[in-house]
């Protein structure tokens, strides 16, 4: 926690206007975790998608900027990585009312892998709505079907077919429900109590 608090804050010179708009506040799981405007992930309307044709996940920032004002809001940010700018997307655990937006973003950005670093619940507190079903589910015109499930001791890997029913285009996606972050916290707590824990699965 101390290390997190030491991270530099951009709030002095980066704006968070879109996420703080009144109409978007209920789409944020936490009022303290709002995406910055400069790297938030805009969701295009169907009209914008049809004009641009197939959408590439590595589109230029100029194209994203052009549609930001009219785009739908989701609590998600682009991250620059090894593969270049916009290599990854960091997003909150979807709320029940933002599941459709989540899958729309996944489809538009041609996401291939989803890594989930949280549990669905911690006690009675929801950390992430279950944004997939056991079979075939439709979220606002996007059909999500689980095609394979591989349960391992510390994580679960699911494969999905994601199809946009209006344009009849499909994506194949792998989703890993990893508990690495929770495991690291658990290791620290166990060490303070004098007990041990295998870290093989984490590595």
VMD Tcl script that draws the C-alpha trace (Angstrom):
set ca {
  {0.00 0.00 0.00}
  {2.89 2.35 0.81}
  {4.39 1.73 -2.65}
  {1.04 2.51 -4.30}
  {0.78 5.80 -2.42}
  {4.25 6.76 -3.65}
  {3.24 6.49 -7.30}
  {3.16 9.90 -9.02}
  {-0.26 11.47 -9.49}
  {-1.26 13.15 -12.75}
  {-4.28 14.88 -11.26}
  {-2.52 18.24 -11.29}
  {-2.24 18.33 -15.07}
  {-4.37 15.50 -16.44}
  {-8.14 15.89 -16.65}
  {-10.81 13.32 -15.79}
  {-13.78 15.30 -17.07}
  {-15.57 12.54 -19.00}
  {-15.59 10.03 -16.16}
  {-16.74 12.69 -13.70}
  {-19.71 13.83 -15.76}
  {-22.99 13.38 -13.94}
  {-24.36 10.98 -16.56}
  {-21.25 8.78 -16.28}
  {-20.72 8.64 -12.52}
  {-22.90 5.56 -12.10}
  {-20.64 3.70 -14.56}
  {-17.66 3.95 -12.19}
  {-17.23 1.24 -9.59}
  {-15.17 3.61 -7.45}
  {-15.19 7.40 -7.37}
  {-11.42 7.27 -6.75}
  {-10.60 5.34 -9.92}
  {-11.50 7.46 -12.94}
  {-9.71 7.19 -16.32}
  {-7.82 10.21 -17.59}
  {-9.28 11.85 -20.67}
  {-6.07 11.59 -22.69}
  {-5.95 7.77 -22.68}
  {-9.50 6.64 -21.96}
  {-11.00 4.06 -24.31}
  {-13.92 5.52 -26.31}
  {-16.72 3.20 -27.46}
  {-17.89 4.04 -30.96}
  {-21.55 4.20 -31.86}
  {-22.90 1.80 -34.47}
  {-23.08 4.67 -36.96}
  {-19.39 5.46 -36.46}
  {-18.48 1.80 -36.81}
  {-20.38 1.43 -40.08}
  {-18.63 4.51 -41.52}
  {-15.17 3.28 -40.61}
  {-15.65 -0.35 -41.57}
  {-13.61 -2.90 -39.67}
  {-12.02 -1.37 -36.62}
  {-8.36 -2.00 -35.91}
  {-7.25 -2.21 -32.27}
  {-4.14 -0.19 -33.23}
  {-6.02 2.77 -34.69}
  {-4.29 6.12 -34.34}
  {-5.01 8.37 -31.39}
  {-6.31 10.99 -33.85}
  {-9.18 8.71 -34.89}
  {-10.06 8.09 -31.26}
  {-9.91 11.79 -30.50}
  {-12.33 12.55 -33.32}
  {-15.06 10.38 -31.77}
  {-14.43 11.06 -28.07}
  {-17.18 13.63 -27.61}
  {-19.87 11.45 -29.17}
  {-18.58 8.13 -27.86}
  {-20.09 6.08 -25.06}
  {-18.14 6.12 -21.80}
  {-16.56 3.11 -20.13}
  {-14.12 3.10 -17.22}
  {-11.11 1.89 -19.19}
  {-7.69 3.22 -20.17}
  {-5.13 2.44 -22.85}
  {-1.69 1.33 -21.66}
  {1.52 1.59 -23.67}
  {3.41 -1.71 -23.64}
  {6.06 -3.79 -25.37}
  {4.01 -3.89 -28.59}
  {3.67 -0.11 -28.70}
  {1.01 2.47 -27.78}
  {-2.45 1.14 -26.92}
  {-0.91 -2.31 -26.47}
  {-3.23 -3.10 -23.56}
  {-6.41 -1.89 -21.91}
  {-6.90 -1.64 -18.15}
  {-10.53 -1.59 -17.03}
  {-12.53 -1.95 -13.84}
  {-14.49 -5.08 -13.01}
  {-17.69 -4.48 -14.98}
  {-20.84 -3.44 -13.16}
  {-24.04 -5.31 -13.97}
  {-25.24 -2.33 -16.01}
  {-21.95 -1.97 -17.94}
  {-21.52 -5.58 -19.09}
  {-22.86 -4.75 -22.57}
  {-20.44 -1.81 -22.83}
  {-17.59 -4.10 -21.78}
  {-18.26 -6.60 -24.56}
  {-18.78 -3.81 -27.07}
  {-15.32 -2.50 -26.18}
  {-13.83 -5.99 -26.44}
  {-15.32 -6.43 -29.90}
  {-14.41 -2.98 -31.24}
  {-10.81 -3.25 -30.02}
  {-10.43 -6.83 -31.27}
  {-9.28 -8.00 -27.85}
  {-7.72 -11.48 -27.95}
  {-6.92 -12.09 -24.29}
  {-8.70 -10.98 -21.11}
  {-6.77 -11.30 -17.83}
  {-8.99 -10.96 -14.77}
  {-7.04 -10.02 -11.65}
  {-9.88 -10.01 -9.15}
  {-12.48 -12.29 -7.63}
  {-16.15 -11.72 -8.38}
  {-16.83 -11.13 -4.69}
  {-15.00 -10.58 -1.44}
  {-17.39 -11.53 1.33}
  {-20.63 -9.73 0.56}
  {-18.95 -7.05 -1.55}
  {-19.12 -7.37 -5.34}
  {-15.77 -6.67 -6.97}
  {-16.78 -7.62 -10.50}
  {-20.08 -8.59 -12.09}
  {-19.99 -11.97 -13.83}
  {-19.81 -10.77 -17.41}
  {-20.12 -14.22 -19.01}
  {-22.60 -17.08 -18.80}
  {-22.06 -20.81 -18.78}
  {-23.46 -21.21 -22.29}
  {-24.53 -18.65 -24.87}
  {-25.49 -15.12 -23.76}
  {-26.39 -12.00 -25.75}
  {-25.43 -8.54 -24.53}
  {-27.00 -5.75 -26.60}
  {-26.44 -7.43 -29.96}
  {-23.15 -9.13 -29.08}
  {-23.34 -12.89 -28.56}
  {-20.84 -14.43 -26.13}
  {-20.46 -18.21 -26.05}
  {-18.15 -20.19 -23.76}
  {-16.44 -22.81 -25.94}
  {-13.95 -24.31 -23.49}
  {-13.16 -24.23 -19.75}
  {-9.88 -25.36 -18.18}
  {-9.86 -25.29 -14.36}
  {-6.42 -25.22 -12.72}
  {-5.58 -25.03 -8.97}
  {-5.07 -21.26 -8.87}
  {-6.77 -20.01 -12.02}
  {-9.37 -20.82 -14.66}
  {-8.99 -20.35 -18.41}
  {-12.09 -19.94 -20.57}
  {-12.33 -19.65 -24.33}
  {-15.08 -17.54 -25.91}
  {-16.58 -16.96 -29.31}
  {-17.79 -13.36 -29.49}
  {-20.09 -12.52 -32.39}
  {-21.60 -9.19 -33.36}
  {-25.03 -10.31 -34.56}
  {-25.65 -7.24 -36.72}
  {-22.43 -7.47 -38.73}
  {-21.90 -11.23 -38.29}
  {-18.23 -10.95 -37.39}
  {-16.70 -13.21 -34.72}
  {-13.70 -13.07 -32.39}
  {-12.03 -15.90 -30.50}
  {-10.97 -14.85 -27.00}
  {-9.09 -16.48 -24.14}
  {-9.91 -15.36 -20.61}
  {-7.82 -16.20 -17.57}
  {-9.30 -15.64 -14.13}
  {-6.02 -15.27 -12.30}
  {-5.77 -14.60 -8.56}
  {-2.14 -13.46 -8.62}
  {-2.77 -10.11 -6.90}
  {-4.76 -11.75 -4.11}
  {-2.08 -14.42 -3.79}
  {0.66 -11.83 -3.33}
  {-1.32 -10.18 -0.53}
  {-1.93 -13.57 1.04}
  {1.78 -14.42 0.90}
  {2.66 -11.20 2.74}
  {0.08 -11.90 5.44}
  {1.24 -15.48 5.89}
  {4.86 -14.37 6.16}
  {3.95 -11.99 8.99}
  {2.17 -14.86 10.75}
  {5.20 -17.10 10.34}
  {3.63 -19.57 7.90}
  {4.78 -20.52 4.40}
  {3.10 -20.76 1.03}
  {4.25 -22.23 -2.28}
  {4.81 -19.62 -4.97}
  {5.28 -22.06 -7.87}
  {1.85 -21.32 -9.32}
  {2.41 -17.58 -9.14}
  {5.64 -17.89 -11.14}
}
mol new
graphics top color blue
foreach p $ca { graphics top sphere $p radius 0.5 }
foreach p [lrange $ca 0 end-1] q [lrange $ca 1 end] { graphics top cylinder $p $q radius 0.2 }
display resetview
